[in-house]
Amino acid sequence: MVAHLLRLKLTLLRNSIRRSPWQLVGLGIGTLYALGLVGLFATGLLFLREADVARAQTVVVLGGAAALLGWAIIPVVASAADMTLDPARFTTSAVPMPQLLTGLALGGLIGIPGVATSLVALATVGTWSRSVPAAAGALVGAVLGVLSCVVLSKVVTTATAGLASSRRFKDVSAIAFLIPLVLMGPIVAGIAEGIANSGDFLAGLARTLSWTPAGAAWSLGGELAAGSYGAAALKFLIALATLAGLALCWKLLLQRALVTPPYAGSAKKKTGGLGLFGLFPGTPTGAVAARALIYWLRDPRYAGSLVVVPLLPVLLLFQASQSGNYGMFLFIGPLTAFLLAWSISADVSYDNTAFALHLSTGIRGVHDRLGRALACLLFALPVVLAFSVLPFLFSGSWELLPGILGLSLGMLFSGLGLSSVVSARYTVSVPLPGDSPFKKPPGNVAQTMAVQFGGMGVLLLLAAPEAVLMAVQLITGSTLPGWINLGLGPVLGLALFAGGIRLGGKWLDARGPELLAQLAVNR
């Protein structure tokens, strides 16, 4: 039965690749990326063979504990759990529990994460190939460590199956996972600085973790290399008990899941009132604005871009602290305006087939364009104004404020007008409704790249007058270009905004059915 489950996993994986050539391309790219990481880590572990035992033990134990933590967290928060052999599919099958557990656990090793983790874990045998006992202990520890990673992942995903079936949980976890990705630069720099300045702390942390379930398995080779056979025996028992305890928890959770599968339906909610639709005017523009604003509040594909905005000051402040130049920190407002204005350039693509609602109601294109732009403007304008002013509370360079305000407002209004034109003319490949914001379906990648980068280039050209005036003020030190910018930016931006709404509406009226057909193809 175990062999049958493994063959089933391989068959399903093979069929998924055959179904679409893009799946094969994605698998190939993922494999190459994983091989690069495996080669990097394995080379480092092999070089540790020449290091002293304490240093090698610190690296191996901390790395193993990090791998265990990653296997527990990433499949849940990234909605990336491998559900090829979903336990719910075996609800009606009379598969003995021991064989089901073994088959699902070994099946978890079939895939890029499982193979990559196994190869890196086996590289620790090379680290401890200083003696036969140490190499044997490292091999046993690698097997126990990898199995613990897989079983812990199964425990977490099985325990959170009910939550994971909830749309709200998927949305929140996807957005929460985006935050550390955006802050990856400061996080990596902080960790690197901490490692450089806290070698003794890390060594002590590794010694502590080696006596816990997180690091006991990974420390076997180091203990045997140091001649601590008694400590190695105790840690082997800890690692074995950890794996047994995780397997028992998984068994109990799986038994419950097979009897009472998670219910993916939604609970009854009280209805009544019009919500945001009641707050907007009863006009076509108001209806579209209310619908678009609901998307901004509830759709993680939209909300993901909003999460980045409050993190911009952190990123720019970090960059300024590294370079010693805080000039870029003053330009948070224009940068935020650029990002928020361009965020609706794919709004029709995000609608997908729901765009048929706009066509079936006969709404004019200009009302559609204006409603979507106003929905973005409702929160974008206060944020841009706040981010334009707040940096000067810290720098005190108030003479630059008029120019920054003019540049920010010009960028925001011009960008919304341009986005209204672009989204009415082109569709791009975006995650489908209900999918994770990180999932990108195969499609017109070349057109997507051309539209996005080409549109951003055009937006920079439209904001060139304000940017030139800002540059003149910085070079000459005169305040006159800044005040001119404060008047020119909003006026020119609003003119481009109105022109973009009209042109985008005209194109939408002319190409609405063609856009809907393209969106149906992209599913």
C-alpha positions in Angstrom: 0.0 0.0 0.0 2.9 2.4 0.8 4.4 1.7 -2.7 1.0 2.3 -4.2 0.7 5.7 -2.6 4.1 6.7 -3.8 3.3 5.6 -7.3 0.0 7.6 -7.1 2.0 10.7 -6.1 4.4 10.3 -9.0 1.5 9.6 -11.4 -0.3 12.7 -10.3 2.8 14.8 -10.6 3.6 13.5 -14.1 0.0 14.1 -15.3 0.1 17.7 -14.0 3.2 18.3 -16.0 1.8 16.8 -19.1 -1.4 18.8 -18.9 0.4 22.1 -19.6 3.8 22.7 -21.0 4.0 25.8 -18.8 3.8 23.5 -15.8 6.9 21.8 -17.1 8.6 25.1 -17.6 7.8 26.2 -14.1 9.0 22.9 -12.7 12.2 23.3 -14.6 12.8 26.8 -13.3 12.0 25.8 -9.8 14.3 22.8 -10.1 17.2 24.9 -11.3 16.7 27.5 -8.5 16.6 24.7 -5.9 19.7 23.1 -7.4 21.5 26.4 -7.1 20.5 26.7 -3.4 21.4 23.1 -2.7 24.8 23.5 -4.4 25.5 26.6 -2.3 24.5 25.1 1.0 26.1 21.8 0.3 29.4 23.5 -0.7 29.3 25.5 2.5 28.7 22.3 4.6 31.6 20.5 2.9 33.9 23.4 3.6 32.9 23.2 7.3 34.7 19.9 7.4 37.9 21.9 7.9 36.5 24.1 10.6 36.7 23.4 14.2 34.0 21.2 15.7 32.2 24.0 17.7 31.8 26.3 14.7 30.6 23.5 12.5 28.2 22.4 15.2 26.8 25.9 15.5 26.1 26.2 11.8 24.6 22.8 11.3 22.3 23.0 14.4 21.0 26.5 13.6 20.5 25.6 9.9 18.6 22.4 10.8 16.4 24.3 13.3 15.7 26.9 10.7 14.7 24.2 8.2 12.3 22.7 10.7 10.7 26.1 11.4 10.4 26.7 7.7 8.7 23.4 7.0 6.2 24.3 9.8 5.4 27.9 8.8 5.8 28.3 5.0 3.2 25.8 3.8 0.5 27.5 6.0 1.2 31.2 5.6 2.0 30.9 1.9 -1.0 28.6 1.2 1.7 26.4 -0.5 1.0 23.0 1.2 1.4 20.1 -1.2 -2.1 18.7 -1.4 -1.5 16.2 -4.2 -2.2 13.4 -1.7 -4.9 15.2 0.2 -5.9 13.1 3.2 -9.6 14.1 2.6 -9.5 12.0 -0.6 -8.9 8.9 1.4 -12.0 9.4 3.6 -13.9 6.5 1.9 -10.8 4.3 1.4 -10.0 1.5 3.9 -6.3 2.2 4.0 -4.7 1.0 7.3 -3.6 4.0 9.3 0.1 3.0 9.7 0.5 2.5 5.9 -1.4 5.7 5.2 0.9 7.7 7.5 4.0 6.1 6.0 2.9 6.6 2.5 1.9 10.3 3.0 5.2 11.0 4.9 7.4 9.5 2.2 5.2 11.1 -0.4 6.0 14.5 1.2 9.6 13.9 0.1 8.6 13.7 -3.5 8.9 17.2 -4.8 11.4 20.1 -5.0 11.2 21.1 -1.3 11.6 17.5 -0.1 14.4 16.5 -2.4 16.3 19.8 -1.7 16.0 19.4 2.0 17.1 15.8 1.8 20.2 16.6 -0.3 21.3 19.5 2.0 20.7 17.2 5.1 22.9 14.5 3.5 25.6 17.1 2.9 26.1 17.2 6.7 27.5 13.7 6.4 30.4 15.4 4.5 30.7 18.0 7.3 31.2 15.2 9.9 33.2 12.8 7.8 36.1 13.2 10.2 35.5 9.8 11.6 33.2 6.8 11.0 31.1 7.3 14.1 30.6 11.0 13.4 29.6 10.4 9.7 27.2 7.6 10.8 25.7 9.8 13.5 25.3 12.6 10.9 23.5 10.2 8.6 21.1 9.1 11.3 20.5 12.7 12.3 19.8 13.7 8.7 17.2 11.0 8.3 15.6 11.9 11.6 15.7 15.6 10.9 14.2 15.4 7.4 11.4 13.0 8.6 10.7 15.4 11.5 10.4 18.3 9.0 8.0 16.4 6.8 5.9 15.1 9.7 5.8 18.5 11.4 4.6 20.0 8.2 1.8 17.4 8.0 0.9 18.0 11.6 0.6 21.8 11.1 -1.3 21.5 7.8 -3.7 18.9 9.1 -4.3 20.9 12.3 -5.1 24.1 10.4 -7.0 22.3 7.6 -10.2 23.9 8.9 -8.7 27.4 8.9 -6.9 26.8 5.6 -10.3 26.1 3.9 -11.4 29.6 5.0 -11.1 32.3 2.4 -10.4 34.9 5.1 -7.5 32.8 6.6 -6.0 32.4 3.1 -6.2 36.2 2.5 -4.7 37.2 5.8 -1.9 34.6 5.7 -1.0 35.6 2.1 -0.8 39.3 3.0 1.1 38.5 6.3 3.6 36.5 4.3 4.2 39.4 2.0 5.5 41.6 4.8 8.8 39.8 5.5 9.4 39.5 1.8 9.2 43.3 1.4 11.4 43.8 4.4 13.9 41.1 3.3 16.7 43.5 2.9 16.6 45.0 6.4 16.0 41.6 7.9 19.0 40.0 6.2 21.2 42.9 7.0 20.1 42.8 10.6 20.8 39.1 10.8 24.1 39.4 9.2 25.2 42.2 11.5 23.9 40.2 14.5 25.9 37.1 13.4 29.0 39.3 12.9 28.7 40.8 16.4 27.2 38.0 18.4 29.3 34.9 17.6 29.2 33.8 21.3 25.4 34.3 21.4 24.9 32.1 18.4 27.1 29.4 19.8 25.2 29.4 23.0 21.9 29.4 21.1 23.0 26.4 19.1 24.1 24.5 22.3 20.6 25.2 23.8 18.8 24.1 20.6 20.8 20.9 20.4 19.0 19.7 23.6 15.6 20.5 22.2 13.4 18.8 19.5 14.4 21.6 17.1 18.1 20.7 17.0 18.7 17.4 18.7 18.8 15.4 15.4 21.2 17.8 13.7 23.7 17.7 16.6 24.4 14.0 16.6 27.3 14.2 14.2 29.0 17.0 16.1 28.7 15.3 19.4 30.2 12.1 18.1 33.0 14.1 16.4 33.8 15.7 19.7 33.8 12.3 21.5 30.7 13.0 23.6 29.1 9.6 23.1 26.8 10.0 26.2 25.4 13.3 25.0 25.0 11.9 21.5 23.0 8.9 22.9 20.7 11.3 24.9 20.1 13.5 21.9 19.4 10.5 19.7 16.6 9.6 22.2 15.3 13.2 22.1 15.3 13.2 18.3 13.6 9.8 18.2 11.0 10.8 20.8 10.4 14.0 18.8 9.6 12.1 15.6 7.5 9.6 17.5 5.5 12.4 19.2 4.9 14.2 16.0 3.8 11.0 14.3 1.4 10.4 17.1 -0.1 13.9 16.9 -0.4 13.5 13.1 -2.1 10.2 13.6 -4.7 11.6 16.0 -5.3 14.7 13.8 -5.6 12.6 10.7 -8.0 10.2 12.3 -10.2 13.1 13.2 -9.9 14.7 9.8 -10.9 11.5 8.0 -14.0 11.2 10.2 -15.0 14.9 10.1 -13.4 16.6 7.0 -13.1 20.3 7.2 -16.2 22.2 6.0 -15.3 24.8 3.4 -18.6 26.5 3.3 -19.3 29.8 4.8 -21.3 30.4 7.9 -24.5 32.3 7.7 -24.1 36.0 8.1 -26.5 38.6 8.9 -27.5 40.6 5.9 -29.1 43.9 5.6 -28.1 47.3 4.4 -26.1 48.3 1.3 -22.7 48.6 2.9 -20.4 50.8 0.9 -23.0 51.1 -1.8 -25.2 53.0 0.6 -22.4 55.6 1.2 -21.9 56.4 -2.4 -24.3 58.3 -4.7 -26.8 56.2 -6.6 -25.1 56.8 -9.9 -23.1 54.6 -12.3 -19.9 56.2 -11.1 -20.8 55.8 -7.5 -21.7 52.1 -7.9 -18.5 51.3 -9.7 -16.5 53.3 -7.0 -18.2 51.3 -4.2 -17.6 48.0 -5.9 -13.9 48.9 -6.6 -13.4 50.0 -3.0 -14.8 46.7 -1.7 -12.2 45.0 -3.8 -9.5 47.1 -2.3 -10.7 46.2 1.2 -11.4 42.4 0.7 -9.4 41.1 -2.2 -5.8 40.1 -1.1 -4.6 40.8 -4.7 -5.4 44.4 -4.1 -4.6 44.5 -0.4 -1.1 43.1 -1.0 -0.1 46.4 -2.8 -1.5 48.4 0.2 0.7 46.4 2.6 3.8 47.6 0.8 2.9 51.3 1.2 3.4 51.7 5.0 6.6 49.7 4.7 8.1 52.2 2.3 9.3 54.6 5.0 11.1 51.6 6.7 12.8 50.6 3.5 13.9 54.1 2.6 15.0 54.8 6.1 17.1 51.6 6.1 18.6 52.6 2.7 19.4 56.0 4.1 21.0 54.6 7.2 23.2 52.3 5.1 24.3 55.1 2.7 24.4 58.0 5.1 22.3 60.1 2.7 18.8 60.9 3.9 17.8 62.8 0.7 15.7 59.9 -0.7 13.7 59.8 2.5 12.1 63.1 1.5 10.7 61.5 -1.7 8.4 59.0 0.0 5.4 60.9 -1.2 6.2 60.9 -4.9 7.2 57.2 -4.8 4.0 56.3 -3.0 2.0 58.3 -5.5 3.7 56.4 -8.3 2.9 53.0 -6.8 -0.7 53.7 -5.9 -1.5 55.4 -9.2 -0.1 52.5 -11.2 -1.9 49.9 -9.0 -5.1 50.2 -11.0 -3.4 49.6 -14.4 -4.6 46.0 -14.3 -8.0 46.4 -12.6 -10.0 44.9 -15.5 -7.6 42.0 -15.6 -8.2 41.5 -11.8 -12.0 41.5 -12.5 -11.6 38.6 -14.8 -15.0 37.3 -16.0 -16.8 39.5 -13.4 -16.1 42.3 -15.9 -19.2 41.0 -17.7 -21.2 42.7 -15.1 -20.1 46.1 -16.3 -20.9 45.2 -19.9 -24.3 43.6 -19.2 -25.5 46.7 -17.3 -24.6 49.0 -20.2 -22.5 51.3 -18.1 -20.6 53.9 -20.0 -16.9 53.5 -20.2 -16.2 57.0 -18.8 -18.3 56.2 -15.7 -16.4 52.9 -15.2 -13.0 54.6 -15.5 -14.0 57.5 -13.2 -15.5 55.2 -10.5 -12.4 53.0 -10.3 -10.1 56.0 -10.2 -12.1 57.7 -7.5 -12.1 54.5 -5.4 -8.3 54.5 -5.4 -8.1 58.3 -4.9 -10.2 58.1 -1.7 -7.3 56.5 0.2 -4.4 57.3 -2.1 -4.7 61.1 -1.8 -4.6 61.2 2.1 -1.7 58.8 2.2 0.3 60.7 -0.5 -0.3 64.0 1.3 0.7 62.5 4.7 3.9 60.8 3.3 4.8 64.1 1.5 4.7 66.1 4.7 5.8 63.7 7.4 9.5 63.4 6.4 9.9 67.2 6.8 8.9 66.9 10.5 12.2 65.0 10.9 14.5 66.8 8.4 13.3 70.4 8.9 13.9 71.2 5.2 10.6 72.9 4.8 11.7 74.9 1.7 11.5 71.7 -0.3 7.9 70.9 0.8 6.0 72.8 -2.0 8.1 71.1 -4.7 7.6 67.7 -3.2 3.8 68.3 -2.8 3.6 69.4 -6.5 5.5 66.4 -7.7 3.5 64.0 -5.6 0.1 65.3 -6.6 1.1 65.5 -10.3 2.4 62.0 -10.2 -0.8 60.7 -8.5 -3.3 62.4 -10.8 -1.3 61.7 -14.0 -0.7 58.1 -13.0 -4.4 57.5 -12.4 -5.3 58.9 -15.8 -2.7 56.8 -17.5 -3.7 53.6 -15.6 -7.3 54.3 -16.7 -6.2 54.2 -20.3 -3.9 51.2 -20.0 -6.4 48.9 -18.3 -9.0 49.7 -20.9 -6.6 48.7 -23.7 -4.6 45.8 -22.5 -5.1 42.7 -20.3 -2.2 41.2 -18.4 -1.7 37.9 -16.7 -2.7 38.2 -13.0 -3.7 35.8 -10.2 -7.3 34.6 -10.7 -10.0 35.6 -8.2 -9.7 33.6 -5.0 -6.0 32.6 -5.7 -3.0 33.6 -3.7 -1.5 36.9 -4.6 1.8 35.0 -5.2 0.2 32.7 -7.8 0.8 33.8 -11.4 -0.9 31.7 -14.1 1.0 31.1 -17.3 0.1 33.4 -20.1 1.2 36.4 -22.1 4.3 37.0 -20.0 6.0 39.1 -22.7 3.0 41.4 -23.2 2.6 41.7 -19.4 6.2 42.8 -19.0 5.9 45.2 -22.0 2.7 46.8 -20.7 3.9 47.2 -17.1 7.4 48.5 -17.8 6.3 50.5 -20.9 3.5 52.1 -18.9 5.7 53.0 -16.0 8.1 54.7 -18.5 5.3 56.7 -19.9 4.2 57.8 -16.4 7.7 59.0 -15.7 7.6 61.1 -18.9 4.2 62.6 -18.0 5.6 63.6 -14.6 8.8 65.0 -16.2 7.9 68.7 -15.9 7.4 68.4 -12.2 10.5 66.3 -11.8 12.6 68.9 -13.8 11.3 71.7 -11.6 12.2 69.7 -8.5 15.7 69.1 -9.8 16.1 72.8 -10.6 15.2 73.7 -7.0 17.6 71.1 -5.6 20.4 72.4 -7.8 19.9 76.1 -7.5 18.6 76.2 -3.9 15.9 78.7 -5.0 12.4 78.3 -3.6 10.6 79.7 -6.7 10.7 76.4 -8.8 9.1 74.7 -5.8 6.2 77.1 -5.6 5.8 76.8 -9.4 5.8 73.1 -9.0 3.0 73.3 -6.3 0.8 75.0 -8.8 1.8 73.2 -12.0 1.7 69.6 -10.5 -2.0 69.5 -9.5 -3.2 71.5 -12.6 -1.2 69.3 -15.1 -2.0 66.2 -13.2 -5.8 66.9 -13.2 -5.7 67.7 -16.9 -4.0 64.4 -17.7 -6.4 62.7 -15.2 -9.5 64.0 -17.1 -8.0 63.2 -20.5 -7.1 59.7 -19.4 -10.6 59.1 -18.0 -12.2 60.2 -21.3 -9.8 58.3 -23.6 -10.0 55.2 -21.4 -13.8 55.4 -21.3 -13.9 55.7 -25.1 -11.6 52.7 -25.6 -13.6 50.7 -23.1 -16.9 51.4 -24.9 -15.2 50.3 -28.2 -13.3 47.2 -26.9 -15.4 45.9 -24.0 -16.4 42.6 -25.6 -12.9 42.0 -26.8 -11.5 42.6 -23.3 -14.0 40.1 -21.9 -13.0 37.5 -24.5 -9.3 38.0 -23.6 -10.1 37.7 -19.9 -11.9 34.4 -20.5 -8.8 33.1 -22.4 -6.6 34.0 -19.4 -8.5 31.7 -17.0 
